[in-house]
Amino acid sequence: MVKVLVYGGGHNGIVREVECEDSAVRIIRGDWIRDRNVSHKGEKIEPVNYDEEFSVREFEYAEGQVYLIAEHDVTIPDEDIRKRIDVMISLKSLP
């Protein structure tokens, strides 16, 4: 598991831990669940189709410090990513 900074798909710069083996990863949407399994009987309705494929890229924050950025249908400017990493480091969400 690695930590990535996630943008798009209902996420706006949050840190998630994901299994990342190549340049794409599936992450649960942050804003809504597309479909519900209506055939499920019981108290809890289970979500269906609730994840999206995010492209993953490396972002060089400082010399020797590289963070993984996951994006879905968005491209975030480097300066915005740099500011968000500063915030996440101060909150101790990123090393």
mmCIF file as gemmi writes it, N, C-alpha and C atoms, coordinates in Angstrom:
data_model
loop_
_atom_site.group_PDB
_atom_site.id
_atom_site.type_symbol
_atom_site.label_atom_id
_atom_site.label_alt_id
_atom_site.label_comp_id
_atom_site.label_asym_id
_atom_site.label_entity_id
_atom_site.label_seq_id
_atom_site.pdbx_PDB_ins_code
_atom_site.Cartn_x
_atom_site.Cartn_y
_atom_site.Cartn_z
_atom_site.occupancy
_atom_site.B_iso_or_equiv
_atom_site.pdbx_formal_charge
_atom_site.auth_seq_id
_atom_site.auth_asym_id
_atom_site.pdbx_PDB_model_num
ATOM 1 N N . MET Axp A 1 ? 0.852 -1.179 0 1 0 ? 1 A 1
ATOM 2 C CA . MET Axp A 1 ? 0 0 0 1 0 ? 1 A 1
ATOM 3 C C . MET Axp A 1 ? 0.894 1.237 0 1 0 ? 1 A 1
ATOM 4 N N . VAL Axp A 2 ? 0.512 2.185 -0.837 1 0 ? 2 A 1
ATOM 5 C CA . VAL Axp A 2 ? 1.228 3.452 -0.9 1 0 ? 2 A 1
ATOM 6 C C . VAL Axp A 2 ? 0.223 4.58 -0.739 1 0 ? 2 A 1
ATOM 7 N N . LYS Axp A 3 ? 0.703 5.73 -0.274 1 0 ? 3 A 1
ATOM 8 C CA . LYS Axp A 3 ? -0.149 6.9 -0.131 1 0 ? 3 A 1
ATOM 9 C C . LYS Axp A 3 ? -0.106 7.705 -1.419 1 0 ? 3 A 1
ATOM 10 N N . VAL Axp A 4 ? -1.293 8.11 -1.887 1 0 ? 4 A 1
ATOM 11 C CA . VAL Axp A 4 ? -1.395 8.956 -3.065 1 0 ? 4 A 1
ATOM 12 C C . VAL Axp A 4 ? -2.294 10.144 -2.732 1 0 ? 4 A 1
ATOM 13 N N . LEU Axp A 5 ? -2.054 11.25 -3.396 1 0 ? 5 A 1
ATOM 14 C CA . LEU Axp A 5 ? -2.897 12.427 -3.301 1 0 ? 5 A 1
ATOM 15 C C . LEU Axp A 5 ? -3.914 12.317 -4.428 1 0 ? 5 A 1
ATOM 16 N N . VAL Axp A 6 ? -5.223 12.337 -4.121 1 0 ? 6 A 1
ATOM 17 C CA . VAL Axp A 6 ? -6.272 12.006 -5.083 1 0 ? 6 A 1
ATOM 18 C C . VAL Axp A 6 ? -7.077 13.247 -5.477 1 0 ? 6 A 1
ATOM 19 N N . TYR Axp A 7 ? -7.241 13.413 -6.796 1 0 ? 7 A 1
ATOM 20 C CA . TYR Axp A 7 ? -8.052 14.496 -7.368 1 0 ? 7 A 1
ATOM 21 C C . TYR Axp A 7 ? -9.018 13.918 -8.383 1 0 ? 7 A 1
ATOM 22 N N . GLY Axp A 8 ? -10.236 14.46 -8.426 1 0 ? 8 A 1
ATOM 23 C CA . GLY Axp A 8 ? -11.251 14.006 -9.369 1 0 ? 8 A 1
ATOM 24 C C . GLY Axp A 8 ? -12.068 12.88 -8.77 1 0 ? 8 A 1
ATOM 25 N N . GLY Axp A 9 ? -13.155 12.513 -9.43 1 0 ? 9 A 1
ATOM 26 C CA . GLY Axp A 9 ? -13.999 11.443 -8.921 1 0 ? 9 A 1
ATOM 27 C C . GLY Axp A 9 ? -14.542 11.729 -7.534 1 0 ? 9 A 1
ATOM 28 N N . GLY Axp A 10 ? -14.834 13.007 -7.262 1 0 ? 10 A 1
ATOM 29 C CA . GLY Axp A 10 ? -15.358 13.391 -5.955 1 0 ? 10 A 1
ATOM 30 C C . GLY Axp A 10 ? -14.3 13.662 -4.904 1 0 ? 10 A 1
ATOM 31 N N . HIS Axp A 11 ? -13.04 13.617 -5.282 1 0 ? 11 A 1
ATOM 32 C CA . HIS Axp A 11 ? -11.945 13.882 -4.344 1 0 ? 11 A 1
ATOM 33 C C . HIS Axp A 11 ? -11.265 15.198 -4.717 1 0 ? 11 A 1
ATOM 34 N N . ASN Axp A 12 ? -10.818 15.928 -3.72 1 0 ? 12 A 1
ATOM 35 C CA . ASN Axp A 12 ? -10.158 17.205 -3.977 1 0 ? 12 A 1
ATOM 36 C C . ASN Axp A 12 ? -8.884 17.317 -3.152 1 0 ? 12 A 1
ATOM 37 N N . GLY Axp A 13 ? -7.937 16.445 -3.45 1 0 ? 13 A 1
ATOM 38 C CA . GLY Axp A 13 ? -6.649 16.523 -2.776 1 0 ? 13 A 1
ATOM 39 C C . GLY Axp A 13 ? -6.578 15.801 -1.451 1 0 ? 13 A 1
ATOM 40 N N . ILE Axp A 14 ? -7.283 14.675 -1.325 1 0 ? 14 A 1
ATOM 41 C CA . ILE Axp A 14 ? -7.187 13.9 -0.091 1 0 ? 14 A 1
ATOM 42 C C . ILE Axp A 14 ? -6.119 12.823 -0.251 1 0 ? 14 A 1
ATOM 43 N N . VAL Axp A 15 ? -5.671 12.305 0.869 1 0 ? 15 A 1
ATOM 44 C CA . VAL Axp A 15 ? -4.664 11.244 0.858 1 0 ? 15 A 1
ATOM 45 C C . VAL Axp A 15 ? -5.375 9.907 1.035 1 0 ? 15 A 1
ATOM 46 N N . ARG Axp A 16 ? -5.072 8.969 0.135 1 0 ? 16 A 1
ATOM 47 C CA . ARG Axp A 16 ? -5.619 7.612 0.223 1 0 ? 16 A 1
ATOM 48 C C . ARG Axp A 16 ? -4.485 6.612 0.132 1 0 ? 16 A 1
ATOM 49 N N . GLU Axp A 17 ? -4.644 5.487 0.788 1 0 ? 17 A 1
ATOM 50 C CA . GLU Axp A 17 ? -3.697 4.386 0.645 1 0 ? 17 A 1
ATOM 51 C C . GLU Axp A 17 ? -4.278 3.401 -0.358 1 0 ? 17 A 1
ATOM 52 N N . VAL Axp A 18 ? -3.486 3.084 -1.382 1 0 ? 18 A 1
ATOM 53 C CA . VAL Axp A 18 ? -3.965 2.201 -2.454 1 0 ? 18 A 1
ATOM 54 C C . VAL Axp A 18 ? -2.876 1.205 -2.829 1 0 ? 18 A 1
ATOM 55 N N . GLU Axp A 19 ? -3.307 0.144 -3.495 1 0 ? 19 A 1
ATOM 56 C CA . GLU Axp A 19 ? -2.382 -0.8 -4.113 1 0 ? 19 A 1
ATOM 57 C C . GLU Axp A 19 ? -2.053 -0.224 -5.486 1 0 ? 19 A 1
ATOM 58 N N . CYS Axp A 20 ? -0.819 0.142 -5.701 1 0 ? 20 A 1
ATOM 59 C CA . CYS Axp A 20 ? -0.436 0.789 -6.957 1 0 ? 20 A 1
ATOM 60 C C . CYS Axp A 20 ? 0.686 -0.007 -7.601 1 0 ? 20 A 1
ATOM 61 N N . GLU Axp A 21 ? 0.353 -0.717 -8.691 1 0 ? 21 A 1
ATOM 62 C CA . GLU Axp A 21 ? 1.347 -1.544 -9.357 1 0 ? 21 A 1
ATOM 63 C C . GLU Axp A 21 ? 1.773 -0.974 -10.702 1 0 ? 21 A 1
ATOM 64 N N . ASP Axp A 22 ? 0.968 -0.095 -11.278 1 0 ? 22 A 1
ATOM 65 C CA . ASP Axp A 22 ? 1.334 0.526 -12.551 1 0 ? 22 A 1
ATOM 66 C C . ASP Axp A 22 ? 0.819 1.961 -12.579 1 0 ? 22 A 1
ATOM 67 N N . SER Axp A 23 ? 0.55 2.501 -13.751 1 0 ? 23 A 1
ATOM 68 C CA . SER Axp A 23 ? 0.165 3.906 -13.859 1 0 ? 23 A 1
ATOM 69 C C . SER Axp A 23 ? -1.336 4.143 -13.713 1 0 ? 23 A 1
ATOM 70 N N . ALA Axp A 24 ? -2.081 3.126 -13.322 1 0 ? 24 A 1
ATOM 71 C CA . ALA Axp A 24 ? -3.518 3.279 -13.089 1 0 ? 24 A 1
ATOM 72 C C . ALA Axp A 24 ? -3.919 2.532 -11.828 1 0 ? 24 A 1
ATOM 73 N N . VAL Axp A 25 ? -4.925 3.049 -11.156 1 0 ? 25 A 1
ATOM 74 C CA . VAL Axp A 25 ? -5.398 2.437 -9.916 1 0 ? 25 A 1
ATOM 75 C C . VAL Axp A 25 ? -6.897 2.697 -9.796 1 0 ? 25 A 1
ATOM 76 N N . ARG Axp A 26 ? -7.624 1.782 -9.175 1 0 ? 26 A 1
ATOM 77 C CA . ARG Axp A 26 ? -9.056 1.973 -8.953 1 0 ? 26 A 1
ATOM 78 C C . ARG Axp A 26 ? -9.251 2.471 -7.52 1 0 ? 26 A 1
ATOM 79 N N . ILE Axp A 27 ? -10.029 3.563 -7.389 1 0 ? 27 A 1
ATOM 80 C CA . ILE Axp A 27 ? -10.272 4.192 -6.09 1 0 ? 27 A 1
ATOM 81 C C . ILE Axp A 27 ? -11.77 4.437 -5.957 1 0 ? 27 A 1
ATOM 82 N N . ILE Axp A 28 ? -12.296 4.22 -4.768 1 0 ? 28 A 1
ATOM 83 C CA . ILE Axp A 28 ? -13.712 4.468 -4.489 1 0 ? 28 A 1
ATOM 84 C C . ILE Axp A 28 ? -14.007 5.95 -4.672 1 0 ? 28 A 1
ATOM 85 N N . ARG Axp A 29 ? -15.122 6.241 -5.348 1 0 ? 29 A 1
ATOM 86 C CA . ARG Axp A 29 ? -15.526 7.631 -5.559 1 0 ? 29 A 1
ATOM 87 C C . ARG Axp A 29 ? -15.755 8.315 -4.228 1 0 ? 29 A 1
ATOM 88 N N . GLY Axp A 30 ? -15.514 9.609 -4.188 1 0 ? 30 A 1
ATOM 89 C CA . GLY Axp A 30 ? -15.676 10.355 -2.956 1 0 ? 30 A 1
ATOM 90 C C . GLY Axp A 30 ? -16.992 11.086 -2.845 1 0 ? 30 A 1
ATOM 91 N N . ASP Axp A 31 ? -17.751 11.191 -3.938 1 0 ? 31 A 1
ATOM 92 C CA . ASP Axp A 31 ? -18.949 12.023 -3.892 1 0 ? 31 A 1
ATOM 93 C C . ASP Axp A 31 ? -20.264 11.271 -3.925 1 0 ? 31 A 1
ATOM 94 N N . TRP Axp A 32 ? -20.318 10.14 -4.607 1 0 ? 32 A 1
ATOM 95 C CA . TRP Axp A 32 ? -21.59 9.446 -4.724 1 0 ? 32 A 1
ATOM 96 C C . TRP Axp A 32 ? -21.373 8.012 -5.149 1 0 ? 32 A 1
ATOM 97 N N . ILE Axp A 33 ? -22.432 7.236 -5.002 1 0 ? 33 A 1
ATOM 98 C CA . ILE Axp A 33 ? -22.423 5.845 -5.444 1 0 ? 33 A 1
ATOM 99 C C . ILE Axp A 33 ? -23.35 5.779 -6.647 1 0 ? 33 A 1
ATOM 100 N N . ARG Axp A 34 ? -22.845 5.3 -7.752 1 0 ? 34 A 1
ATOM 101 C CA . ARG Axp A 34 ? -23.582 5.318 -9.017 1 0 ? 34 A 1
ATOM 102 C C . ARG Axp A 34 ? -24.835 4.453 -8.974 1 0 ? 34 A 1
ATOM 103 N N . ASP Axp A 35 ? -24.735 3.234 -8.515 1 0 ? 35 A 1
ATOM 104 C CA . ASP Axp A 35 ? -25.863 2.3 -8.516 1 0 ? 35 A 1
ATOM 105 C C . ASP Axp A 35 ? -25.951 1.614 -7.16 1 0 ? 35 A 1
ATOM 106 N N . ARG Axp A 36 ? -27.119 1.111 -6.864 1 0 ? 36 A 1
ATOM 107 C CA . ARG Axp A 36 ? -27.307 0.315 -5.646 1 0 ? 36 A 1
ATOM 108 C C . ARG Axp A 36 ? -27.839 -1.049 -6.036 1 0 ? 36 A 1
ATOM 109 N N . ASN Axp A 37 ? -27.43 -2.046 -5.29 1 0 ? 37 A 1
ATOM 110 C CA . ASN Axp A 37 ? -27.893 -3.409 -5.524 1 0 ? 37 A 1
ATOM 111 C C . ASN Axp A 37 ? -29.294 -3.532 -4.921 1 0 ? 37 A 1
ATOM 112 N N . VAL Axp A 38 ? -30.32 -3.338 -5.755 1 0 ? 38 A 1
ATOM 113 C CA . VAL Axp A 38 ? -31.697 -3.331 -5.248 1 0 ? 38 A 1
ATOM 114 C C . VAL Axp A 38 ? -32.218 -4.725 -4.952 1 0 ? 38 A 1
ATOM 115 N N . SER Axp A 39 ? -31.532 -5.753 -5.448 1 0 ? 39 A 1
ATOM 116 C CA . SER Axp A 39 ? -31.986 -7.121 -5.191 1 0 ? 39 A 1
ATOM 117 C C . SER Axp A 39 ? -31.549 -7.612 -3.822 1 0 ? 39 A 1
ATOM 118 N N . HIS Axp A 40 ? -30.694 -6.852 -3.135 1 0 ? 40 A 1
ATOM 119 C CA . HIS Axp A 40 ? -30.197 -7.242 -1.815 1 0 ? 40 A 1
ATOM 120 C C . HIS Axp A 40 ? -31.306 -7.094 -0.779 1 0 ? 40 A 1
ATOM 121 N N . LYS Axp A 41 ? -31.555 -8.163 -0.04 1 0 ? 41 A 1
ATOM 122 C CA . LYS Axp A 41 ? -32.562 -8.131 1.024 1 0 ? 41 A 1
ATOM 123 C C . LYS Axp A 41 ? -31.846 -7.994 2.361 1 0 ? 41 A 1
ATOM 124 N N . GLY Axp A 42 ? -32.261 -7.051 3.145 1 0 ? 42 A 1
ATOM 125 C CA . GLY Axp A 42 ? -31.657 -6.851 4.442 1 0 ? 42 A 1
ATOM 126 C C . GLY Axp A 42 ? -31.674 -5.381 4.824 1 0 ? 42 A 1
ATOM 127 N N . GLU Axp A 43 ? -31.046 -5.074 5.932 1 0 ? 43 A 1
ATOM 128 C CA . GLU Axp A 43 ? -31.058 -3.709 6.435 1 0 ? 43 A 1
ATOM 129 C C . GLU Axp A 43 ? -30.157 -2.773 5.637 1 0 ? 43 A 1
ATOM 130 N N . LYS Axp A 44 ? -29.028 -3.273 5.178 1 0 ? 44 A 1
ATOM 131 C CA . LYS Axp A 44 ? -28.056 -2.424 4.497 1 0 ? 44 A 1
ATOM 132 C C . LYS Axp A 44 ? -28.069 -2.699 2.991 1 0 ? 44 A 1
ATOM 133 N N . ILE Axp A 45 ? -28.127 -1.644 2.194 1 0 ? 45 A 1
ATOM 134 C CA . ILE Axp A 45 ? -28.07 -1.776 0.741 1 0 ? 45 A 1
ATOM 135 C C . ILE Axp A 45 ? -26.621 -1.62 0.314 1 0 ? 45 A 1
ATOM 136 N N . GLU Axp A 46 ? -26.131 -2.591 -0.426 1 0 ? 46 A 1
ATOM 137 C CA . GLU Axp A 46 ? -24.733 -2.58 -0.823 1 0 ? 46 A 1
ATOM 138 C C . GLU Axp A 46 ? -24.516 -1.781 -2.105 1 0 ? 46 A 1
ATOM 139 N N . PRO Axp A 47 ? -23.421 -0.997 -2.185 1 0 ? 47 A 1
ATOM 140 C CA . PRO Axp A 47 ? -23.14 -0.235 -3.396 1 0 ? 47 A 1
ATOM 141 C C . PRO Axp A 47 ? -22.607 -1.124 -4.511 1 0 ? 47 A 1
ATOM 142 N N . VAL Axp A 48 ? -22.877 -0.723 -5.745 1 0 ? 48 A 1
ATOM 143 C CA . VAL Axp A 48 ? -22.389 -1.42 -6.926 1 0 ? 48 A 1
ATOM 144 C C . VAL Axp A 48 ? -21.764 -0.359 -7.834 1 0 ? 48 A 1
ATOM 145 N N . ASN Axp A 49 ? -20.664 -0.694 -8.519 1 0 ? 49 A 1
ATOM 146 C CA . ASN Axp A 49 ? -20.007 0.247 -9.436 1 0 ? 49 A 1
ATOM 147 C C . ASN Axp A 49 ? -19.638 1.559 -8.744 1 0 ? 49 A 1
ATOM 148 N N . TYR Axp A 50 ? -18.948 1.473 -7.668 1 0 ? 50 A 1
ATOM 149 C CA . TYR Axp A 50 ? -18.669 2.669 -6.894 1 0 ? 50 A 1
ATOM 150 C C . TYR Axp A 50 ? -17.211 3.104 -6.956 1 0 ? 50 A 1
ATOM 151 N N . ASP Axp A 51 ? -16.446 2.568 -7.875 1 0 ? 51 A 1
ATOM 152 C CA . ASP Axp A 51 ? -15.059 3.001 -7.981 1 0 ? 51 A 1
ATOM 153 C C . ASP Axp A 51 ? -14.768 3.475 -9.404 1 0 ? 51 A 1
ATOM 154 N N . GLU Axp A 52 ? -13.68 4.213 -9.547 1 0 ? 52 A 1
ATOM 155 C CA . GLU Axp A 52 ? -13.271 4.755 -10.839 1 0 ? 52 A 1
ATOM 156 C C . GLU Axp A 52 ? -11.795 4.449 -11.042 1 0 ? 52 A 1
ATOM 157 N N . GLU Axp A 53 ? -11.37 4.467 -12.299 1 0 ? 53 A 1
ATOM 158 C CA . GLU Axp A 53 ? -9.954 4.291 -12.599 1 0 ? 53 A 1
ATOM 159 C C . GLU Axp A 53 ? -9.267 5.657 -12.618 1 0 ? 53 A 1
ATOM 160 N N . PHE Axp A 54 ? -8.211 5.771 -11.845 1 0 ? 54 A 1
ATOM 161 C CA . PHE Axp A 54 ? -7.429 6.999 -11.752 1 0 ? 54 A 1
ATOM 162 C C . PHE Axp A 54 ? -6.057 6.757 -12.372 1 0 ? 54 A 1
ATOM 163 N N . SER Axp A 55 ? -5.571 7.741 -13.1 1 0 ? 55 A 1
ATOM 164 C CA . SER Axp A 55 ? -4.196 7.647 -13.601 1 0 ? 55 A 1
ATOM 165 C C . SER Axp A 55 ? -3.267 8.152 -12.503 1 0 ? 55 A 1
ATOM 166 N N . VAL Axp A 56 ? -2.119 7.521 -12.382 1 0 ? 56 A 1
ATOM 167 C CA . VAL Axp A 56 ? -1.165 7.861 -11.324 1 0 ? 56 A 1
ATOM 168 C C . VAL Axp A 56 ? 0.11 8.386 -11.962 1 0 ? 56 A 1
ATOM 169 N N . ARG Axp A 57 ? 0.612 9.482 -11.412 1 0 ? 57 A 1
ATOM 170 C CA . ARG Axp A 57 ? 1.868 10.049 -11.898 1 0 ? 57 A 1
ATOM 171 C C . ARG Axp A 57 ? 2.721 10.465 -10.705 1 0 ? 57 A 1
ATOM 172 N N . GLU Axp A 58 ? 4.011 10.547 -10.965 1 0 ? 58 A 1
ATOM 173 C CA . GLU Axp A 58 ? 4.931 11.016 -9.931 1 0 ? 58 A 1
ATOM 174 C C . GLU Axp A 58 ? 5.025 12.529 -9.997 1 0 ? 58 A 1
ATOM 175 N N . PHE Axp A 59 ? 5.113 13.147 -8.823 1 0 ? 59 A 1
ATOM 176 C CA . PHE Axp A 59 ? 5.258 14.597 -8.733 1 0 ? 59 A 1
ATOM 177 C C . PHE Axp A 59 ? 6.465 14.889 -7.872 1 0 ? 59 A 1
ATOM 178 N N . GLU Axp A 60 ? 7.443 15.611 -8.416 1 0 ? 60 A 1
ATOM 179 C CA . GLU Axp A 60 ? 8.636 15.956 -7.644 1 0 ? 60 A 1
ATOM 180 C C . GLU Axp A 60 ? 8.354 17.223 -6.852 1 0 ? 60 A 1
ATOM 181 N N . TYR Axp A 61 ? 8.225 17.045 -5.545 1 0 ? 61 A 1
ATOM 182 C CA . TYR Axp A 61 ? 7.896 18.144 -4.635 1 0 ? 61 A 1
ATOM 183 C C . TYR Axp A 61 ? 9.128 18.965 -4.311 1 0 ? 61 A 1
ATOM 184 N N . ALA Axp A 62 ? 10.184 18.307 -3.968 1 0 ? 62 A 1
ATOM 185 C CA . ALA Axp A 62 ? 11.461 18.938 -3.66 1 0 ? 62 A 1
ATOM 186 C C . ALA Axp A 62 ? 12.539 17.956 -4.086 1 0 ? 62 A 1
ATOM 187 N N . GLU Axp A 63 ? 13.752 18.406 -4.058 1 0 ? 63 A 1
ATOM 188 C CA . GLU Axp A 63 ? 14.842 17.528 -4.486 1 0 ? 63 A 1
ATOM 189 C C . GLU Axp A 63 ? 14.846 16.262 -3.643 1 0 ? 63 A 1
ATOM 190 N N . GLY Axp A 64 ? 14.612 15.143 -4.295 1 0 ? 64 A 1
ATOM 191 C CA . GLY Axp A 64 ? 14.603 13.862 -3.599 1 0 ? 64 A 1
ATOM 192 C C . GLY Axp A 64 ? 13.265 13.462 -3.02 1 0 ? 64 A 1
ATOM 193 N N . GLN Axp A 65 ? 12.275 14.353 -3.027 1 0 ? 65 A 1
ATOM 194 C CA . GLN Axp A 65 ? 10.952 14.028 -2.498 1 0 ? 65 A 1
ATOM 195 C C . GLN Axp A 65 ? 9.964 13.902 -3.652 1 0 ? 65 A 1
ATOM 196 N N . VAL Axp A 66 ? 9.45 12.697 -3.844 1 0 ? 66 A 1
ATOM 197 C CA . VAL Axp A 66 ? 8.499 12.432 -4.919 1 0 ? 66 A 1
ATOM 198 C C . VAL Axp A 66 ? 7.22 11.884 -4.295 1 0 ? 66 A 1
ATOM 199 N N . TYR Axp A 67 ? 6.096 12.446 -4.711 1 0 ? 67 A 1
ATOM 200 C CA . TYR Axp A 67 ? 4.791 11.985 -4.246 1 0 ? 67 A 1
ATOM 201 C C . TYR Axp A 67 ? 4.001 11.473 -5.438 1 0 ? 67 A 1
ATOM 202 N N . LEU Axp A 68 ? 3.088 10.535 -5.176 1 0 ? 68 A 1
ATOM 203 C CA . LEU Axp A 68 ? 2.225 10.003 -6.229 1 0 ? 68 A 1
ATOM 204 C C . LEU Axp A 68 ? 0.913 10.787 -6.235 1 0 ? 68 A 1
ATOM 205 N N . ILE Axp A 69 ? 0.501 11.179 -7.438 1 0 ? 69 A 1
ATOM 206 C CA . ILE Axp A 69 ? -0.732 11.927 -7.625 1 0 ? 69 A 1
ATOM 207 C C . ILE Axp A 69 ? -1.668 11.075 -8.471 1 0 ? 69 A 1
ATOM 208 N N . ALA Axp A 70 ? -2.893 10.843 -7.996 1 0 ? 70 A 1
ATOM 209 C CA . ALA Axp A 70 ? -3.904 10.093 -8.751 1 0 ? 70 A 1
ATOM 210 C C . ALA Axp A 70 ? -4.956 11.086 -9.229 1 0 ? 70 A 1
ATOM 211 N N . GLU Axp A 71 ? -5.233 11.069 -10.548 1 0 ? 71 A 1
ATOM 212 C CA . GLU Axp A 71 ? -6.184 12.017 -11.124 1 0 ? 71 A 1
ATOM 213 C C . GLU Axp A 71 ? -7.224 11.273 -11.962 1 0 ? 71 A 1
ATOM 214 N N . HIS Axp A 72 ? -8.467 11.743 -11.9 1 0 ? 72 A 1
ATOM 215 C CA . HIS Axp A 72 ? -9.555 11.174 -12.708 1 0 ? 72 A 1
ATOM 216 C C . HIS Axp A 72 ? -10.271 12.317 -13.411 1 0 ? 72 A 1
ATOM 217 N N . ASP Axp A 73 ? -10.132 12.389 -14.728 1 0 ? 73 A 1
ATOM 218 C CA . ASP Axp A 73 ? -10.787 13.409 -15.559 1 0 ? 73 A 1
ATOM 219 C C . ASP Axp A 73 ? -10.436 14.842 -15.175 1 0 ? 73 A 1
ATOM 220 N N . VAL Axp A 74 ? -9.309 15.046 -14.512 1 0 ? 74 A 1
ATOM 221 C CA . VAL Axp A 74 ? -8.84 16.397 -14.18 1 0 ? 74 A 1
ATOM 222 C C . VAL Axp A 74 ? -7.326 16.437 -14.318 1 0 ? 74 A 1
ATOM 223 N N . THR Axp A 75 ? -6.806 17.622 -14.531 1 0 ? 75 A 1
ATOM 224 C CA . THR Axp A 75 ? -5.365 17.847 -14.478 1 0 ? 75 A 1
ATOM 225 C C . THR Axp A 75 ? -5.149 19.036 -13.558 1 0 ? 75 A 1
ATOM 226 N N . ILE Axp A 76 ? -4.444 18.815 -12.477 1 0 ? 76 A 1
ATOM 227 C CA . ILE Axp A 76 ? -4.241 19.837 -11.466 1 0 ? 76 A 1
ATOM 228 C C . ILE Axp A 76 ? -2.898 20.524 -11.712 1 0 ? 76 A 1
ATOM 229 N N . PRO Axp A 77 ? -2.868 21.869 -11.695 1 0 ? 77 A 1
ATOM 230 C CA . PRO Axp A 77 ? -1.605 22.591 -11.878 1 0 ? 77 A 1
ATOM 231 C C . PRO Axp A 77 ? -0.597 22.252 -10.774 1 0 ? 77 A 1
ATOM 232 N N . ASP Axp A 78 ? 0.673 22.222 -11.146 1 0 ? 78 A 1
ATOM 233 C CA . ASP Axp A 78 ? 1.731 21.867 -10.202 1 0 ? 78 A 1
ATOM 234 C C . ASP Axp A 78 ? 1.724 22.743 -8.952 1 0 ? 78 A 1
ATOM 235 N N . GLU Axp A 79 ? 1.459 24.033 -9.097 1 0 ? 79 A 1
ATOM 236 C CA . GLU Axp A 79 ? 1.469 24.936 -7.938 1 0 ? 79 A 1
ATOM 237 C C . GLU Axp A 79 ? 0.369 24.567 -6.935 1 0 ? 79 A 1
ATOM 238 N N . ASP Axp A 80 ? -0.799 24.174 -7.435 1 0 ? 80 A 1
ATOM 239 C CA . ASP Axp A 80 ? -1.887 23.743 -6.542 1 0 ? 80 A 1
ATOM 240 C C . ASP Axp A 80 ? -1.524 22.453 -5.817 1 0 ? 80 A 1
ATOM 241 N N . ILE Axp A 81 ? -0.867 21.548 -6.52 1 0 ? 81 A 1
ATOM 242 C CA . ILE Axp A 81 ? -0.428 20.296 -5.892 1 0 ? 81 A 1
ATOM 243 C C . ILE Axp A 81 ? 0.611 20.59 -4.824 1 0 ? 81 A 1
ATOM 244 N N . ARG Axp A 82 ? 1.533 21.478 -5.123 1 0 ? 82 A 1
ATOM 245 C CA . ARG Axp A 82 ? 2.577 21.854 -4.158 1 0 ? 82 A 1
ATOM 246 C C . ARG Axp A 82 ? 1.95 22.425 -2.876 1 0 ? 82 A 1
ATOM 247 N N . LYS Axp A 83 ? 0.949 23.301 -3.025 1 0 ? 83 A 1
ATOM 248 C CA . LYS Axp A 83 ? 0.265 23.886 -1.86 1 0 ? 83 A 1
ATOM 249 C C . LYS Axp A 83 ? -0.453 22.807 -1.052 1 0 ? 83 A 1
ATOM 250 N N . ARG Axp A 84 ? -1.105 21.885 -1.753 1 0 ? 84 A 1
ATOM 251 C CA . ARG Axp A 84 ? -1.84 20.821 -1.063 1 0 ? 84 A 1
ATOM 252 C C . ARG Axp A 84 ? -0.893 19.89 -0.31 1 0 ? 84 A 1
ATOM 253 N N . ILE Axp A 85 ? 0.246 19.59 -0.909 1 0 ? 85 A 1
ATOM 254 C CA . ILE Axp A 85 ? 1.239 18.759 -0.218 1 0 ? 85 A 1
ATOM 255 C C . ILE Axp A 85 ? 1.727 19.452 1.034 1 0 ? 85 A 1
ATOM 256 N N . ASP Axp A 86 ? 1.949 20.784 0.967 1 0 ? 86 A 1
ATOM 257 C CA . ASP Axp A 86 ? 2.349 21.545 2.161 1 0 ? 86 A 1
ATOM 258 C C . ASP Axp A 86 ? 1.331 21.363 3.284 1 0 ? 86 A 1
ATOM 259 N N . VAL Axp A 87 ? 0.043 21.458 2.93 1 0 ? 87 A 1
ATOM 260 C CA . VAL Axp A 87 ? -1.019 21.299 3.928 1 0 ? 87 A 1
ATOM 261 C C . VAL Axp A 87 ? -1.015 19.884 4.487 1 0 ? 87 A 1
ATOM 262 N N . MET Axp A 88 ? -0.921 18.877 3.628 1 0 ? 88 A 1
ATOM 263 C CA . MET Axp A 88 ? -0.966 17.483 4.077 1 0 ? 88 A 1
ATOM 264 C C . MET Axp A 88 ? 0.244 17.133 4.939 1 0 ? 88 A 1
ATOM 265 N N . ILE Axp A 89 ? 1.397 17.718 4.645 1 0 ? 89 A 1
ATOM 266 C CA . ILE Axp A 89 ? 2.585 17.493 5.486 1 0 ? 89 A 1
ATOM 267 C C . ILE Axp A 89 ? 2.351 18.131 6.855 1 0 ? 89 A 1
ATOM 268 N N . SER Axp A 90 ? 1.798 19.34 6.885 1 0 ? 90 A 1
ATOM 269 C CA . SER Axp A 90 ? 1.556 20.009 8.17 1 0 ? 90 A 1
ATOM 270 C C . SER Axp A 90 ? 0.529 19.26 9.018 1 0 ? 90 A 1
ATOM 271 N N . LEU Axp A 91 ? -0.406 18.567 8.364 1 0 ? 91 A 1
ATOM 272 C CA . LEU Axp A 91 ? -1.399 17.756 9.072 1 0 ? 91 A 1
ATOM 273 C C . LEU Axp A 91 ? -0.89 16.339 9.385 1 0 ? 91 A 1
ATOM 274 N N . LYS Axp A 92 ? 0.34 16.07 8.956 1 0 ? 92 A 1
ATOM 275 C CA . LYS Axp A 92 ? 0.992 14.784 9.148 1 0 ? 92 A 1
ATOM 276 C C . LYS Axp A 92 ? 0.281 13.647 8.41 1 0 ? 92 A 1
ATOM 277 N N . SER Axp A 93 ? -0.4 13.983 7.307 1 0 ? 93 A 1
ATOM 278 C CA . SER Axp A 93 ? -1.032 12.97 6.471 1 0 ? 93 A 1
ATOM 279 C C . SER Axp A 93 ? -0.044 12.425 5.45 1 0 ? 93 A 1
ATOM 280 N N . LEU Axp A 94 ? 1.011 13.182 5.168 1 0 ? 94 A 1
ATOM 281 C CA . LEU Axp A 94 ? 2.069 12.756 4.274 1 0 ? 94 A 1
ATOM 282 C C . LEU Axp A 94 ? 3.413 12.896 4.992 1 0 ? 94 A 1
ATOM 283 N N . PRO Axp A 95 ? 4.354 12.024 4.673 1 0 ? 95 A 1
ATOM 284 C CA . PRO Axp A 95 ? 5.682 12.128 5.326 1 0 ? 95 A 1
ATOM 285 C C . PRO Axp A 95 ? 6.47 13.313 4.802 1 0 ? 95 A 1
